[in-house]
């Protein structure tokens, strides 16, 4: 058979159409997913290495670890003297009971708060400061802190006077 014998026009020739296989179009997204997964794994490995380095205990590998010697002391904790000693002695003189180191620490915090409240630039009155101490102590009791104790108004006044005597003798009284 010749071209002239068929129904095909004489001047046209058959052209090959590019064949697009379904497989070739599927490989692109799959390849992108594989590459993204490899990059993600590499990033996680890098982050893990950085985290291990950051969390490493550097003191464990030091050539000479620091040493500490602990000796028993007959001196009570918190009664170290200075302003704190004066403050705690004044509280004992006012019969405000000492229930351990946590209570002493909280009393000293309240004492410093008293002085902060009484001194410029925003000095409060002594009555407002005593009321504030009562509120703070009631909040401690309300939280259920084991060392917290209930203060009377007189206890709060005595704590404020002890704080003024020890920490801020120049505060307005």
Secondary structure, DSSP 8 states (H G I E B T S, - for coil): --GGGSSS-TT----------HHHHHHHHHHHHHHHHHHHHHHHHHHHHHHHHHHS-TTTTSSS---------SS-TT--SHHHHHHHHHHHHTT----SHHHHHHHHHHHHHHHHHHSTTS---HHHHHHHHHHHHHHHHHHT-TT-----HHHHHHHHHHHHHHT-TTS--
